[in-house]
Amino acid sequence: MRDLVGSDDAPGFWLDDPLHRAFLARDAGRQLDVFARSLRATGGFHVLGLKGEPLADTVQELHTTTRMVHSFALGHLAGHPGCEALVDQGMRYLASHHHDHDHGGYSWAMDGDKIADGRKLAYGHVFVLLAGSSAKAVGHPDADRLIDDATAVLDRHFWEEGPGLFCDEFNRDFTPFSTYRGMNANMHGVEALLAAFEATGRAGYLERAGRILDFFLRRMAVAHGFRVPEHYGADWSVDRGYAGDPMFRPAGTTPGHSFEWARLLLQYWDLAGRVEDGSVALARAITERALADGWDAARGGIFYTLGWDGLPDVKARYWWPVTEALGVLAALIKLERRESDEVWYRRIWRFAAAHFVDPAGGWYPELGDTGQPSAAQFKGKPDIYHALQAELFPLAAGLSRAGADLQSVRVLAKA
C-alpha cells in the first residue's frame, strides 16, 4: 500500500501525479464499498468492526447518521455507484428517529425506536445542516425541508447574535443544563454554513461563517500563538482550566482542529471572493504551527492534544488529525506550489498509507505505541467522513466547490 500511494521519484507535486490520483480514487472507492455494509435493515446504520463487519451495538448517534449522508452524497457526486441508497436511508432516519416530534430539534442518540440520549447539542445540529446541504447537492427531495428545519432550530436555540457564535447544549426540551461554550461545535458550524451557502446561495450562511472564523482565528488563534483554544465560559472567555471528556472535550489545544480551521478559512475566503485580507497567510501560519507542534518526529503521526505550553499532552495518534492535515496541505498546494508543503504532504501520506489505510477498505482509527492498529479508544471503524474527504478533496479542482468539481470529473467512476 505504501508503494502505491505515490512515487518519491515523481517530479513536481503529487496532486498532479497520475499514480497518486489513482491511489486516492481507488481507496475512496474501497471506503465507500466497505461502509455501504453499514445499512441496517430496520433503519439507520450499523457501526462497523475492524474487518468491516456490522457490530452488535444498536445505539446510533446523530453525528454518525449525518456524516453518512454527507459522505455518500460526496461519493455519488464523484461517480461511485450505489451511494443513493445510503443517502436515502440516512435522510429517512433523521426524519423518523432523530427528529424530536415533541420538542423539536434532533436527539443525540437513538436505540431502536427509543431515545438513548435526548440532549440537544449544537455539534449534532450543525451536522444536520451539513447533511441537508449535501443531500441538496445530489437532488434529494427532502433536502430543502431538512435545511430549513435545521436552520430554524439553530437560529432559535443555539445562535448567540451578540458574539456571533453558537452556544453548545440543552436538555431534550431545550432547557439549559450548562454554561459551557466550545470551539468544536462552531468549527463544524462553519463547515455546515459554508455547505449551506453553496447549496442555497443564501448570503446569511456565509456571513455567519465569517463571524465565527473572525472570533476563533483572527482573535483567539492570533492571541495564542496560532493555536486555537478549545473551551470557553458563558462570556466566551477562554477556560484554561477546563478538562471535560478526555476524548471529545480534551484540555488545551488540538492540532487536528487547527488543520480543519485553516482549511475552512481558505474555503470561506474562496467563497467570499478571494479578498486580500490576510486569510491565506493566517491559514498557513495556523497550519505550520500545528505541524511543528503536532508531528511525532520519533514515531510518525500527529499528537492528539497539546498543553498550553505547546508541548504534547495526550500523545495518542488517531487517524482524523492526519486526514485533516492532508486536506489543508492539498488546499495550500492548489493555491501556491511550495516545495515545503509538498514535503509535508508526501511525508504524511506515506505514513497514513503504511499505518492507517486498510487495503481491504476503510482506515484504522488509532495506533498503539508500536504503530499497529489499536482499540484503546475507538471501537471498530467508526467513521468514513474524515478519510473520505482527505481523498476526495485533493481530487477536486477547487478549494470549496468540491461537489461541483467531483460531479464534473466523476473521479471514482473509472477507479
Backbone hydrogen bonds in HBPLUS format (Angstrom, degrees):
<---DONOR---> <-ACCEPTOR-->    atom                        ^
c    i                          cat <-CA-CA->   ^        H-A-AA   ^      H-
h    n   atom  resd res      DA  || num        DHA   H-A  angle D-A-AA Bond
n    s   type  num  typ     dist DA aas  dist angle  dist       angle   num
A0004-LEU N   A0001-MET O   3.01 MM   3  5.17 137.5  2.20 101.1 113.4     1
A0010-ALA N   A0007-SER O   3.05 MM   3  5.19 158.9  2.10 104.4 111.2     2
A0016-ASP N   A0013-PHE O   2.93 MM   3  5.67 156.5  1.99 120.2 126.9     3
A0017-ASP N   A0014-TRP O   2.93 MM   3  4.70 151.2  2.02 100.3 109.7     4
A0021-ARG N   A0017-ASP O   2.99 MM   4  6.23 171.3  2.00 164.4 167.1     5
A0022-ALA N   A0018-PRO O   2.90 MM   4  5.92 151.3  1.98 142.3 149.9     6
A0023-PHE N   A0019-LEU O   3.04 MM   4  6.28 150.2  2.13 140.7 148.7     7
A0024-LEU N   A0020-HIS O   2.97 MM   4  6.31 163.1  2.00 156.3 159.8     8
A0025-ALA N   A0021-ARG O   3.07 MM   4  6.27 165.3  2.09 147.3 150.9     9
A0026-ARG N   A0022-ALA O   2.92 MM   4  6.06 164.6  1.94 150.6 155.2    10
A0027-ASP N   A0023-PHE O   2.91 MM   4  6.05 172.6  1.92 159.4 161.5    11
A0028-ALA N   A0024-LEU O   2.96 MM   4  6.05 158.1  2.01 147.6 154.2    12
A0029-GLY N   A0025-ALA O   3.04 MM   4  6.21 158.8  2.08 145.7 151.4    13
A0030-ARG N   A0026-ARG O   2.92 MM   4  6.26 152.8  2.00 148.1 156.0    14
A0031-GLN N   A0027-ASP O   2.91 MM   4  6.16 158.7  1.95 150.8 156.0    15
A0032-LEU N   A0028-ALA O   3.05 MM   4  6.35 163.2  2.08 152.2 155.9    16
A0033-ASP N   A0029-GLY O   2.99 MM   4  6.22 154.0  2.05 147.5 154.8    17
A0034-VAL N   A0030-ARG O   2.98 MM   4  6.24 160.8  2.02 153.8 158.1    18
A0035-PHE N   A0031-GLN O   2.94 MM   4  6.15 175.0  1.94 160.8 162.0    19
A0036-ALA N   A0032-LEU O   3.00 MM   4  5.98 125.1  2.31 135.9 148.2    20
A0037-ARG N   A0034-VAL O   3.04 MM   3  5.76 160.1  2.08 116.6 122.6    21
A0038-SER N   A0035-PHE O   2.99 MM   3  5.36 161.8  2.03 110.9 115.5    22
A0046-HIS N   A0038-SER O   2.60 MM   8  4.61 162.1  1.63 138.5 144.3    23
A0040-ARG N   A0044-GLY O   3.17 MM   4  5.61 159.1  2.22 144.0 137.7    24
A0043-GLY N   A0040-ARG O   2.97 MM   3  5.24 164.9  1.99 116.1 119.4    25
A0055-LEU N   A0047-VAL O   2.81 MM   8  5.68 164.1  1.83 174.9 169.4    26
A0381-LYS N   A0048-LEU O   2.82 MM 333  5.47 153.2  1.89 132.5 141.4    27
A0049-GLY N   A0053-GLU O   2.67 MM   4  5.11 159.0  1.71 148.8 155.9    28
A0052-GLY N   A0049-GLY O   2.92 MM   3  5.11 160.6  1.96 113.7 117.2    29
A0060-GLN N   A0110-MET O   2.76 MM  50  5.28 160.9  1.79 155.8 162.6    30
A0110-MET N   A0060-GLN O   2.87 MM  50  5.28 160.6  1.91 146.6 150.3    31
A0064-THR N   A0061-GLU O   3.05 MM   3  5.44 130.3  2.30 105.3 118.4    32
A0065-THR N   A0061-GLU O   3.26 MM   4  6.69 160.4  2.30 155.2 159.4    33
A0062-LEU N   A0108-TRP O   2.70 MM  46  5.07 147.3  1.81 153.8 155.8    34
A0066-THR N   A0062-LEU O   3.06 MM   4  6.23 175.1  2.06 159.2 160.4    35
A0067-ARG N   A0063-HIS O   3.02 MM   4  5.86 155.7  2.08 135.1 142.3    36
A0068-MET N   A0064-THR O   3.07 MM   4  6.18 149.7  2.16 146.4 154.0    37
A0069-VAL N   A0065-THR O   3.21 MM   4  6.55 156.9  2.26 146.6 152.2    38
A0070-HIS N   A0066-THR O   3.01 MM   4  6.30 169.7  2.02 153.2 155.4    39
A0071-SER N   A0067-ARG O   2.83 MM   4  5.91 166.8  1.85 148.5 152.5    40
A0072-PHE N   A0068-MET O   2.97 MM   4  6.01 169.2  1.98 151.6 154.6    41
A0073-ALA N   A0069-VAL O   2.95 MM   4  6.04 137.6  2.13 144.1 155.8    42
A0074-LEU N   A0070-HIS O   3.04 MM   4  6.37 154.6  2.11 147.9 154.2    43
A0075-GLY N   A0071-SER O   2.91 MM   4  6.25 153.7  1.98 143.0 151.1    44
A0076-HIS N   A0072-PHE O   2.94 MM   4  6.03 150.1  2.03 133.5 140.8    45
A0077-LEU N   A0073-ALA O   2.98 MM   4  6.27 160.7  2.02 149.8 154.7    46
A0078-ALA N   A0074-LEU O   2.92 MM   4  6.15 143.3  2.06 145.6 156.2    47
A0080-HIS N   A0075-GLY O   2.99 MM   5  5.47 165.6  2.01 156.1 151.3    48
A0079-GLY N   A0076-HIS O   3.04 MM   3  5.18 156.8  2.09 103.9 111.3    49
A0412-LEU N   A0078-ALA O   2.87 MM 334  5.50 162.5  1.91 151.3 153.7    50
A0086-LEU N   A0083-CYS O   3.10 MM   3  5.56 128.4  2.38 109.2 121.3    51
A0087-VAL N   A0083-CYS O   3.17 MM   4  6.53 156.8  2.23 154.9 161.9    52
A0088-ASP N   A0084-GLU O   2.90 MM   4  6.10 167.2  1.91 156.2 159.4    53
A0089-GLN N   A0085-ALA O   2.97 MM   4  6.12 158.7  2.02 139.6 145.7    54
A0090-GLY N   A0086-LEU O   3.03 MM   4  6.12 166.1  2.05 145.4 148.7    55
A0091-MET N   A0087-VAL O   2.98 MM   4  6.16 162.5  2.01 153.8 158.9    56
A0092-ARG N   A0088-ASP O   2.94 MM   4  6.13 160.1  1.98 153.6 158.8    57
A0093-TYR N   A0089-GLN O   3.02 MM   4  6.20 159.0  2.06 147.7 153.7    58
A0094-LEU N   A0090-GLY O   2.99 MM   4  6.18 153.4  2.06 149.2 155.7    59
A0095-ALA N   A0091-MET O   3.31 MM   4  6.52 156.8  2.37 142.8 147.8    60
A0096-SER N   A0092-ARG O   2.83 MM   4  6.01 159.8  1.87 155.2 161.7    61
A0097-HIS N   A0093-TYR O   2.89 MM   4  5.39 155.0  1.95 140.3 145.3    62
A0098-HIS N   A0093-TYR O   3.26 MM   5  6.71 156.0  2.32 148.5 154.9    63
A0099-HIS N   A0094-LEU O   2.91 MM   5  5.89 140.2  2.07 151.4 161.2    64
A0107-SER N   A0098-HIS O   2.77 MM   9  5.05 158.5  1.82 148.7 144.0    65
A0100-ASP N   A0105-GLY O   2.88 MM   5  5.66 173.4  1.88 149.9 150.8    66
A0104-GLY N   A0100-ASP O   2.84 MM   4  4.94 139.6  2.01 138.2 145.0    67
A0109-ALA N   A0117-ASP O   3.06 MM   8  4.82 157.6  2.11 141.4 140.6    68
A0116-ALA N   A0109-ALA O   2.86 MM   7  5.20 140.8  2.02 124.6 133.3    69
A0117-ASP N   A0109-ALA O   3.11 MM   8  4.82 153.9  2.18 133.2 126.6    70
A0111-ASP N   A0114-LYS O   2.76 MM   3  5.22 169.1  1.77 161.1 163.4    71
A0114-LYS N   A0111-ASP O   3.08 MM   3  5.22 160.4  2.12 125.5 125.5    72
A0120-LYS N   A0170-PHE O   3.07 MM  50  5.17 163.3  2.09 133.9 138.9    73
A0170-PHE N   A0120-LYS O   2.97 MM  50  5.17 144.0  2.10 141.5 152.3    74
A0125-HIS N   A0121-LEU O   3.05 MM   4  6.38 161.7  2.09 152.3 157.7    75
A0122-ALA N   A0168-ASP O   2.76 MM  46  5.01 168.5  1.77 154.1 155.5    76
A0126-VAL N   A0122-ALA O   2.94 MM   4  6.10 158.1  1.99 161.4 163.7    77
A0127-PHE N   A0124-GLY O   3.15 MM   3  5.27 124.3  2.48  96.6 110.7    78
A0128-VAL N   A0124-GLY O   3.11 MM   4  6.51 135.4  2.31 139.6 152.3    79
A0129-LEU N   A0125-HIS O   3.16 MM   4  6.54 153.9  2.23 145.0 150.3    80
A0130-LEU N   A0126-VAL O   2.98 MM   4  6.31 151.2  2.06 140.8 149.0    81
A0131-ALA N   A0127-PHE O   2.83 MM   4  6.04 160.8  1.87 146.9 151.5    82
A0132-GLY N   A0128-VAL O   2.97 MM   4  6.23 164.0  1.99 152.5 156.3    83
A0133-SER N   A0129-LEU O   2.97 MM   4  6.13 156.3  2.03 147.0 153.7    84
A0134-SER N   A0130-LEU O   2.91 MM   4  6.12 161.6  1.95 155.7 160.1    85
A0135-ALA N   A0131-ALA O   2.86 MM   4  5.99 156.0  1.91 148.9 156.4    86
A0136-LYS N   A0132-GLY O   2.96 MM   4  6.15 145.8  2.07 140.5 149.4    87
A0137-ALA N   A0133-SER O   3.19 MM   4  6.49 142.6  2.34 137.4 146.8    88
A0137-ALA N   A0134-SER O   3.12 MM   3  5.06 121.7  2.48  92.1 106.6    89
A0138-VAL N   A0135-ALA O   3.15 MM   3  5.37 141.8  2.30 100.2 110.7    90
A0140-HIS N   A0135-ALA O   2.97 MM   5  5.33 171.4  1.97 146.3 144.1    91
A0139-GLY N   A0136-LYS O   2.99 MM   3  4.84 162.5  2.02 103.5 108.3    92
A0143-ALA N   A0140-HIS O   3.21 MM   3  5.48 167.7  2.23 115.3 118.3    93
A0146-LEU N   A0142-ASP O   3.16 MM   4  6.41 159.3  2.21 151.2 156.8    94
A0147-ILE N   A0143-ALA O   2.89 MM   4  6.14 166.0  1.91 160.7 164.4    95
A0148-ASP N   A0144-ASP O   2.95 MM   4  6.10 168.5  1.96 153.3 156.3    96
A0149-ASP N   A0145-ARG O   2.97 MM   4  6.11 158.4  2.02 147.1 153.3    97
A0150-ALA N   A0146-LEU O   2.91 MM   4  5.99 172.1  1.92 155.3 157.8    98
A0151-THR N   A0147-ILE O   2.95 MM   4  6.03 159.4  2.00 147.7 154.1    99
A0152-ALA N   A0148-ASP O   3.00 MM   4  6.14 155.1  2.06 142.3 148.8   100
A0153-VAL N   A0149-ASP O   3.04 MM   4  6.32 159.1  2.08 153.2 158.1   101
A0154-LEU N   A0150-ALA O   2.97 MM   4  6.14 166.3  1.98 152.4 156.5   102
A0155-ASP N   A0151-THR O   2.88 MM   4  6.02 158.2  1.93 148.5 154.8   103
A0156-ARG N   A0152-ALA O   2.94 MM   4  6.02 163.3  1.97 146.6 151.3   104
A0157-HIS N   A0153-VAL O   2.98 MM   4  5.93 163.3  2.01 153.9 157.3   105
A0158-PHE N   A0154-LEU O   3.05 MM   4  4.95 140.5  2.21 120.5 132.4   106
A0159-TRP N   A0154-LEU O   2.89 MM   5  5.94 149.6  1.98 171.9 167.3   107
A0167-CYS N   A0158-PHE O   2.82 MM   9  5.14 165.3  1.84 148.0 149.5   108
A0160-GLU N   A0165-LEU O   2.81 MM   5  5.47 163.5  1.84 163.5 169.0   109
A0164-GLY N   A0160-GLU O   2.85 MM   4  5.64 137.5  2.03 148.1 161.4   110
A0165-LEU N   A0160-GLU O   3.29 MM   5  5.47 147.8  2.40 139.5 143.9   111
A0171-ASN N   A0175-THR O   2.80 MM   4  5.34 176.3  1.80 164.3 165.4   112
A0174-PHE N   A0171-ASN O   2.98 MM   3  5.07 159.8  2.02 116.0 117.4   113
A0181-ARG N   A0232-TYR O   3.15 MM  51  4.94 152.4  2.23 143.8 137.2   114
A0232-TYR N   A0181-ARG O   2.88 MM  51  4.94 148.5  1.98 164.3 155.6   115
A0183-MET N   A0230-GLU O   2.91 MM  47  5.02 154.9  1.97 157.7 154.6   116
A0186-ASN N   A0183-MET O   3.08 MM   3  5.30 117.8  2.48 101.3 116.7   117
A0187-MET N   A0183-MET O   2.87 MM   4  6.13 149.8  1.96 154.8 164.8   118
A0188-HIS N   A0184-ASN O   3.08 MM   4  6.37 171.5  2.08 158.2 158.5   119
A0189-GLY N   A0185-ALA O   2.80 MM   4  5.84 126.1  2.09 128.1 144.3   120
A0190-VAL N   A0186-ASN O   2.91 MM   4  6.23 146.1  2.02 145.6 151.4   121
A0191-GLU N   A0187-MET O   3.20 MM   4  6.63 159.0  2.25 144.5 149.7   122
A0192-ALA N   A0188-HIS O   2.97 MM   4  6.19 159.6  2.01 144.1 148.7   123
A0193-LEU N   A0189-GLY O   2.81 MM   4  5.99 162.1  1.84 153.4 158.8   124
A0194-LEU N   A0190-VAL O   2.93 MM   4  6.07 161.8  1.96 156.0 159.7   125
A0195-ALA N   A0191-GLU O   3.11 MM   4  6.32 155.3  2.18 142.1 149.2   126
A0196-ALA N   A0192-ALA O   2.81 MM   4  6.04 155.2  1.87 149.9 157.3   127
A0197-PHE N   A0193-LEU O   2.89 MM   4  6.10 150.9  1.98 143.3 151.1   128
A0198-GLU N   A0194-LEU O   2.99 MM   4  6.25 160.5  2.03 147.0 151.8   129
A0199-ALA N   A0195-ALA O   2.91 MM   4  6.11 148.9  2.01 144.2 153.4   130
A0200-THR N   A0196-ALA O   2.90 MM   4  5.92 152.4  1.97 148.6 154.7   131
A0201-GLY N   A0197-PHE O   2.70 MM   4  4.89 149.2  1.79 134.6 143.7   132
A0205-TYR N   A0202-ARG O   3.29 MM   3  6.13 147.9  2.40 120.4 125.6   133
A0207-GLU N   A0203-ALA O   2.99 MM   4  6.29 159.0  2.04 156.4 162.9   134
A0208-ARG N   A0204-GLY O   3.09 MM   4  6.24 160.6  2.13 145.8 149.9   135
A0209-ALA N   A0205-TYR O   3.08 MM   4  6.30 159.6  2.12 146.1 152.0   136
A0210-GLY N   A0206-LEU O   3.03 MM   4  6.27 155.1  2.09 147.8 154.0   137
A0211-ARG N   A0207-GLU O   3.13 MM   4  6.46 149.4  2.23 144.6 152.3   138
A0212-ILE N   A0208-ARG O   3.07 MM   4  6.38 162.6  2.10 156.4 159.9   139
A0213-LEU N   A0209-ALA O   3.00 MM   4  6.22 165.1  2.02 152.1 156.4   140
A0214-ASP N   A0210-GLY O   2.93 MM   4  6.09 155.1  2.00 145.5 152.3   141
A0215-PHE N   A0211-ARG O   3.21 MM   4  6.48 158.3  2.26 147.3 151.5   142
A0216-PHE N   A0212-ILE O   3.10 MM   4  6.38 174.1  2.11 163.8 162.2   143
A0217-LEU N   A0213-LEU O   2.88 MM   4  5.57 158.9  1.92 147.8 154.2   144
A0219-ARG N   A0214-ASP O   3.07 MM   5  6.42 126.2  2.37 152.4 167.6   145
A0220-MET N   A0215-PHE O   2.95 MM   5  6.28 166.2  1.97 156.2 160.4   146
A0221-ALA N   A0216-PHE O   2.93 MM   5  6.12 141.7  2.08 127.9 139.3   147
A0222-VAL N   A0217-LEU O   3.30 MM   5  6.45 142.1  2.45 147.0 155.1   148
A0223-ALA N   A0219-ARG O   3.07 MM   4  6.05 148.6  2.17 140.7 149.4   149
A0224-HIS N   A0220-MET O   3.08 MM   4  6.18 119.4  2.46 140.2 155.2   150
A0224-HIS N   A0221-ALA O   3.08 MM   3  5.12 146.8  2.19 100.5 110.6   151
A0226-PHE N   A0221-ALA O   2.70 MM   5  4.37 143.7  1.83 153.6 146.2   152
A0227-ARG N   A0224-HIS O   3.15 MM   3  5.55 149.1  2.25 110.6 119.2   153
A0239-ASP N   A0231-HIS O   2.91 MM   8  5.49 175.6  1.91 129.1 130.5   154
A0233-GLY N   A0237-SER O   2.95 MM   4  5.53 154.0  2.01 152.7 160.5   155
A0236-TRP N   A0233-GLY O   2.90 MM   3  5.14 159.8  1.94 118.2 120.9   156
A0242-TYR N   A0239-ASP O   3.33 MM   3  5.62 165.4  2.35 108.6 112.9   157
A0249-ARG N   A0245-ASP O   2.70 MM   4  4.78 144.1  1.83 136.0 145.1   158
A0253-THR N   A0306-LEU O   3.22 MM  53  5.30 158.6  2.27 136.7 143.2   159
A0306-LEU N   A0253-THR O   2.83 MM  53  5.30 157.6  1.88 153.4 156.3   160
A0257-HIS N   A0254-THR O   3.04 MM   3  5.49 128.8  2.31 111.6 123.8   161
A0258-SER N   A0254-THR O   3.28 MM   4  6.69 147.9  2.39 147.6 156.9   162
A0258-SER N   A0255-PRO O   3.00 MM   3  5.01 119.7  2.38  95.8 111.7   163
A0259-PHE N   A0255-PRO O   3.13 MM   4  6.56 153.1  2.20 154.7 160.7   164
A0260-GLU N   A0256-GLY O   3.24 MM   4  6.57 156.9  2.30 141.3 147.2   165
A0261-TRP N   A0257-HIS O   2.86 MM   4  6.10 167.2  1.88 155.7 158.7   166
A0262-ALA N   A0258-SER O   2.96 MM   4  6.14 164.1  1.99 151.8 155.8   167
A0263-ARG N   A0259-PHE O   3.07 MM   4  6.33 161.4  2.11 151.1 155.5   168
A0264-LEU N   A0260-GLU O   2.96 MM   4  6.19 162.6  1.99 155.1 160.2   169
A0265-LEU N   A0261-TRP O   2.85 MM   4  6.11 151.0  1.94 152.0 160.3   170
A0266-LEU N   A0262-ALA O   3.15 MM   4  6.43 155.2  2.21 145.4 151.0   171
A0267-GLN N   A0263-ARG O   2.96 MM   4  6.27 152.4  2.03 146.7 155.1   172
A0268-TYR N   A0264-LEU O   2.85 MM   4  6.09 163.1  1.88 151.8 155.7   173
A0269-TRP N   A0265-LEU O   2.90 MM   4  6.07 166.4  1.92 149.9 154.0   174
A0270-ASP N   A0266-LEU O   2.97 MM   4  6.11 153.4  2.04 143.7 150.5   175
A0271-LEU N   A0267-GLN O   3.01 MM   4  6.27 164.4  2.03 152.3 155.8   176
A0272-ALA N   A0268-TYR O   2.80 MM   4  5.94 148.3  1.90 154.7 164.3   177
A0274-ARG N   A0269-TRP O   2.79 MM   5  5.16 152.0  1.87 167.4 160.5   178
A0273-GLY N   A0270-ASP O   3.28 MM   3  5.55 163.6  2.31 107.7 111.2   179
A0277-ASP N   A0275-VAL O   2.85 MM   2  5.67 117.1  2.25 116.3  99.0   180
A0282-LEU N   A0278-GLY O   2.96 MM   4  6.11 155.9  2.02 151.0 158.3   181
A0283-ALA N   A0279-SER O   2.85 MM   4  6.05 163.4  1.87 153.0 157.4   182
A0284-ARG N   A0280-VAL O   2.95 MM   4  6.16 157.2  2.01 148.1 154.5   183
A0285-ALA N   A0281-ALA O   2.94 MM   4  6.16 155.7  2.00 145.1 151.7   184
A0286-ILE N   A0282-LEU O   2.99 MM   4  6.22 162.9  2.02 155.9 159.5   185
A0287-THR N   A0283-ALA O   2.99 MM   4  6.13 159.6  2.03 145.9 151.9   186
A0288-GLU N   A0284-ARG O   2.86 MM   4  5.99 170.4  1.86 155.9 158.5   187
A0289-ARG N   A0285-ALA O   3.00 MM   4  6.06 153.0  2.07 142.6 149.9   188
A0290-ALA N   A0286-ILE O   3.08 MM   4  6.26 158.3  2.13 145.0 150.5   189
A0291-LEU N   A0287-THR O   2.94 MM   4  6.22 155.2  2.00 153.2 160.4   190
A0292-ALA N   A0288-GLU O   3.01 MM   4  6.12 163.5  2.04 144.6 149.2   191
A0293-ASP N   A0289-ARG O   2.91 MM   4  6.07 159.3  1.95 148.9 154.9   192
A0294-GLY N   A0290-ALA O   2.72 MM   4  5.44 157.8  1.76 142.1 149.9   193
A0295-TRP N   A0291-LEU O   3.18 MM   4  5.54 163.7  2.21 136.5 139.0   194
A0303-PHE N   A0294-GLY O   2.80 MM   9  5.09 161.1  1.84 147.3 146.5   195
A0296-ASP N   A0301-GLY O   2.82 MM   5  5.51 170.5  1.83 156.5 156.5   196
A0300-GLY N   A0296-ASP O   2.63 MM   4  4.81 147.6  1.73 146.4 153.4   197
A0304-TYR N   A0314-VAL O   3.12 MM  10  5.55 123.2  2.46 144.5 159.4   198
A0304-TYR N   A0316-ALA O   3.10 MM  12  5.60 119.2  2.48 148.7 164.3   199
A0305-THR N   A0314-VAL O   3.20 MM   9  5.04 167.4  2.22 136.0 139.3   200
A0313-ASP N   A0305-THR O   2.88 MM   8  5.42 175.2  1.88 133.8 132.5   201
A0307-GLY N   A0311-LEU O   2.86 MM   4  5.58 162.4  1.89 165.9 169.3   202
A0310-GLY N   A0307-GLY O   2.90 MM   3  5.35 162.4  1.93 118.3 121.8   203
A0367-LEU N   A0317-ARG O   3.10 MM  50  5.79 150.6  2.19 162.2 170.1   204
A0319-TRP N   A0365-PRO O   2.97 MM  46  5.02 148.2  2.08 131.4 131.1   205
A0323-THR N   A0319-TRP O   3.10 MM   4  6.47 156.1  2.16 152.5 159.7   206
A0324-GLU N   A0320-TRP O   3.01 MM   4  6.22 157.2  2.06 151.3 157.0   207
A0325-ALA N   A0321-PRO O   2.98 MM   4  6.16 148.3  2.08 142.2 150.4   208
A0326-LEU N   A0322-VAL O   3.08 MM   4  6.36 158.3  2.13 149.0 154.4   209
A0327-GLY N   A0323-THR O   3.00 MM   4  6.27 149.9  2.09 143.0 151.5   210
A0328-VAL N   A0324-GLU O   3.14 MM   4  6.38 164.4  2.17 150.2 151.8   211
A0329-LEU N   A0325-ALA O   3.02 MM   4  6.12 159.7  2.06 149.6 155.9   212
A0330-ALA N   A0326-LEU O   2.96 MM   4  6.06 156.3  2.02 145.5 151.6   213
A0331-ALA N   A0327-GLY O   3.15 MM   4  6.41 154.1  2.22 141.0 147.8   214
A0332-LEU N   A0328-VAL O   2.93 MM   4  6.21 159.0  1.97 151.2 156.3   215
A0333-ILE N   A0329-LEU O   2.91 MM   4  6.10 156.7  1.96 150.2 156.5   216
A0334-LYS N   A0330-ALA O   2.99 MM   4  6.23 150.9  2.08 145.8 153.4   217
A0335-LEU N   A0331-ALA O   3.22 MM   4  6.51 143.6  2.36 140.7 149.8   218
A0335-LEU N   A0332-LEU O   3.15 MM   3  5.14 123.4  2.49  92.6 106.7   219
A0336-GLU N   A0332-LEU O   2.93 MM   4  6.16 159.4  1.97 153.3 158.7   220
A0338-ARG N   A0336-GLU O   2.90 MM   2  5.87 116.8  2.31 116.6  99.5   221
A0342-GLU N   A0338-ARG O   3.26 MM   4  6.63 155.6  2.32 146.6 153.5   222
A0343-VAL N   A0339-GLU O   2.93 MM   4  6.24 152.6  2.01 153.2 160.4   223
A0344-TRP N   A0340-SER O   3.33 MM   4  6.57 160.8  2.37 141.1 144.8   224
A0345-TYR N   A0341-ASP O   2.83 MM   4  6.07 162.1  1.86 151.5 157.5   225
A0346-ARG N   A0342-GLU O   2.91 MM   4  6.04 170.1  1.92 154.4 155.8   226
A0347-ARG N   A0343-VAL O   3.00 MM   4  6.08 160.7  2.04 144.6 150.9   227
A0348-ILE N   A0344-TRP O   2.91 MM   4  6.03 170.0  1.92 158.7 160.3   228
A0349-TRP N   A0345-TYR O   3.02 MM   4  6.12 159.9  2.07 145.2 151.5   229
A0350-ARG N   A0346-ARG O   2.89 MM   4  5.99 161.4  1.92 151.7 156.7   230
A0351-PHE N   A0347-ARG O   3.12 MM   4  6.35 156.8  2.17 143.2 149.4   231
A0352-ALA N   A0348-ILE O   2.85 MM   4  6.07 164.6  1.88 151.9 156.6   232
A0353-ALA N   A0349-TRP O   2.86 MM   4  5.98 168.0  1.87 154.2 157.1   233
A0354-ALA N   A0350-ARG O   3.09 MM   4  6.17 148.9  2.19 140.5 148.6   234
A0355-HIS N   A0351-PHE O   2.99 MM   4  6.06 141.9  2.14 150.3 160.0   235
A0356-PHE N   A0352-ALA O   2.78 MM   4  4.96 146.9  1.89 131.8 143.0   236
A0357-VAL N   A0352-ALA O   3.01 MM   5  6.14 158.2  2.06 155.1 155.2   237
A0364-TYR N   A0356-PHE O   2.74 MM   8  4.99 162.1  1.77 151.3 152.4   238
A0358-ASP N   A0362-GLY O   2.99 MM   4  5.67 154.6  2.06 152.9 159.9   239
A0361-GLY N   A0358-ASP O   2.78 MM   3  5.31 162.0  1.81 121.5 127.9   240
A0374-SER N   A0366-GLU O   3.02 MM   8  5.56 154.2  2.09 129.7 131.0   241
A0368-GLY N   A0372-GLN O   2.84 MM   4  5.62 163.7  1.86 165.3 168.7   242
A0371-GLY N   A0368-GLY O   3.03 MM   3  5.39 162.5  2.06 113.9 119.5   243
A0388-LEU N   A0384-ILE O   2.92 MM   4  5.80 160.9  1.95 162.4 168.7   244
A0389-GLN N   A0385-TYR O   3.25 MM   4  6.27 163.5  2.28 144.2 148.4   245
A0390-ALA N   A0386-HIS O   3.10 MM   4  6.36 149.8  2.20 144.1 152.9   246
A0391-GLU N   A0388-LEU O   3.09 MM   3  5.31 140.0  2.26 100.8 112.0   247
A0392-LEU N   A0388-LEU O   2.90 MM   4  6.16 149.7  1.99 151.0 160.7   248
A0393-PHE N   A0389-GLN O   2.90 MM   4  5.54 165.8  1.92 144.1 148.9   249
A0395-LEU N   A0392-LEU O   3.04 MM   3  5.19 126.6  2.34 101.5 116.0   250
A0396-ALA N   A0392-LEU O   3.16 MM   4  6.46 133.7  2.39 149.1 161.8   251
A0396-ALA N   A0393-PHE O   3.21 MM   3  5.24 137.4  2.40  99.9 111.0   252
A0405-ASP N   A0401-ARG O   2.96 MM   4  6.18 166.9  1.97 158.1 162.5   253
A0406-LEU N   A0402-ALA O   2.82 MM   4  5.89 167.4  1.84 153.1 156.5   254
A0407-GLN N   A0403-GLY O   2.96 MM   4  6.10 156.4  2.02 148.2 155.1   255
A0408-SER N   A0404-ALA O   3.06 MM   4  6.23 151.1  2.14 146.3 153.1   256
A0409-VAL N   A0405-ASP O   2.97 MM   4  6.16 153.9  2.04 151.2 158.7   257
A0410-ARG N   A0406-LEU O   2.67 MM   4  5.39 156.2  1.72 146.4 153.7   258
A0413-ALA N   A0410-ARG O   3.17 MM   3  5.58 155.0  2.23 112.6 120.0   259
A0415-ALA N   A0412-LEU O   3.18 MM   3  4.96 158.6  2.23 100.3 106.9   260
